[in-house]
Amino acid sequence: GLTGHTETLLSDALGPKRIALVVGAEGEGMRQNTEAHCDILAKLPISDRVESLNVSNAAAIALYAMATHGG
């Protein structure tokens, strides 16, 4: 699950297995029950000066990172 409520970076969460990316709604983010059912929560490495990205931008960056990970 992609969320800002974790210290794990997406690059550290990617591995050799196939994964599914779960993102939340614009504004509220992921529902608590949805987060609870994710195997791992990860975040994008963004500046402390930026609160968050909109969900479509975050998903695009995460999908690109996943596609180029080579796992």
C-alpha positions as CSV (number, residue, x, y, z in Angstrom):
1,G,0.0,0.0,0.0
2,L,1.3,3.4,-0.9
3,T,0.9,5.8,2.1
4,G,2.8,8.6,3.8
5,H,2.1,6.9,7.2
6,T,5.2,4.7,7.2
7,E,9.0,5.0,7.3
8,T,9.5,2.3,4.7
9,L,10.5,3.7,1.3
10,L,9.0,2.1,-1.9
11,S,12.5,1.1,-3.1
12,D,13.0,-0.9,0.1
13,A,9.6,-2.6,-0.3
14,L,10.1,-3.8,-3.8
15,G,11.4,-7.4,-4.2
16,P,11.5,-10.2,-6.7
17,K,7.9,-11.2,-6.4
18,R,5.0,-9.7,-8.4
19,I,3.2,-7.1,-6.4
20,A,0.0,-5.1,-6.5
21,L,0.0,-1.4,-5.9
22,V,-2.8,-0.1,-3.6
23,V,-3.4,3.6,-3.4
24,G,-6.0,5.7,-1.5
25,A,-8.4,8.3,-2.3
26,E,-7.5,11.9,-3.0
27,G,-7.4,13.8,0.3
28,E,-8.2,11.1,2.8
29,G,-5.8,8.6,1.5
30,M,-6.2,4.9,2.1
31,R,-8.9,3.6,4.5
32,Q,-7.6,2.1,7.7
33,N,-9.1,-1.3,6.9
34,T,-7.5,-1.2,3.5
35,E,-4.1,-0.4,5.0
36,A,-4.5,-3.2,7.5
37,H,-4.9,-5.7,4.7
38,C,-1.8,-4.7,2.8
39,D,1.3,-6.9,3.2
40,I,3.5,-3.9,3.4
41,L,3.1,-0.1,3.5
42,A,5.6,2.1,1.6
43,K,6.1,5.7,0.8
44,L,7.8,7.7,-2.0
45,P,10.9,9.6,-1.0
46,I,9.7,13.2,-1.2
47,S,11.0,16.4,0.4
48,D,10.0,17.3,3.9
49,R,8.8,20.6,2.5
50,V,6.1,18.7,0.4
51,E,3.2,17.4,2.4
52,S,2.0,14.9,-0.3
53,L,1.4,14.3,-4.0
54,N,-1.9,13.8,-5.6
55,V,-2.9,10.2,-6.0
56,S,-2.4,10.1,-9.8
57,N,1.1,11.6,-9.6
58,A,2.1,9.3,-6.8
59,A,0.7,6.2,-8.6
60,A,2.5,7.2,-11.8
61,I,5.8,7.5,-9.9
62,A,5.3,4.3,-8.1
63,L,4.4,2.3,-11.2
64,Y,7.5,3.7,-13.0
65,A,9.7,2.7,-10.0
66,M,8.1,-0.8,-10.0
67,A,8.6,-1.2,-13.8
68,T,12.2,-0.2,-13.7
69,H,13.1,-2.1,-10.5
70,G,14.1,-5.2,-12.3
71,G,12.7,-7.6,-9.7
